Amino acid sequence: MPTPEAAHVEWMTLALEQARLAITTDDVPVGAVLLDEAGTPVGFGPNRRVADGDPLAHAEIVAIRSAARQFGHYRLDGCTMVVTLEPCLMCAGAIMQSRVSHLVFGAWDPKAGACGSAWDVVAHNPSPHRLDAVGGIREQECAQLLTDFFRARRKNVSASD
């Protein structure tokens, strides 16, 4: 059985695949995967805000909805959320409300991250539900995907001016 660190690195591959799917719909490349206690994927989520015209369709929310449909209920106790970007306030709240037990993320988000960057709702959580979080897994790769996406977008905007 792989060490937790090795498993995190391996699981991030799945989240990165979801992030790359988001690019195909012109969405910001953020991807998430939810795994059950055995490490089996039970929910997948590419960012779908643009594709669905839904401001709530962040990758984490899409993955949570996918897993909840599979389980037939909202409680995702024992599950692990793996996401390429530190969750925002909305997503961190949804992760906690769905009772996810573990969070693994790639790039830190100093502007909107709610798991240690701009805020830390995970550490300052008065709820009896506890969530452990590990950030910085394949951080450079996750961050580069976002950098490349926004660089190409700026280039396309300036080319059309």
Salt bridges, closest charged atoms under 4 A:
ASP26 OD2 - ARG153 NH2 3.25
ASP52 OD1 - ARG48 NH2 2.63
ASP54 OD2 - ARG65 NH1 3.84
ASP77 OD2 - ARG75 NE 3.22
ASP132 OD2 - HIS102 ND1 2.50
GLU141 OE2 - ARG20 NH2 3.59
GLU141 OE1 - ARG138 NH2 2.80
ASP148 OD1 - ARG151 NH1 3.74
